[in-house]
């Protein structure tokens, strides 16, 4: 993960529209990778369970409950994440690094 920024800068040095789309596409894949893998995992569970002797209603109930849990989790954690990230940026600008770790523990 450490070299991704260097790779994106190398792609952007070509200075054309296709390199711009390529760099943003690559960044979006890397940033949403874990989320996409978890969604694909839930889909795979649904497909595999179709071949087993599980009733359709149970498969649907499971997939719906997992989907809602993921949506609620992302929504709630996103609120804290965006506000806290902005707060940390302000504390770093003020050079008040001593306040960040205790506040992070409070948010967690």
Secondary structure, 3 states (H helix, E strand, C coil): CCCHHHHHHHHHCCCCHHHHHHHHHHHHHHHHHHHHHHHHHHHHHHHHHHHCCCCHHHHHHHHHHHHHHHHHHHHHHHHHHHHHHHHHHHHHHCCCHHHHHHHHHHHC
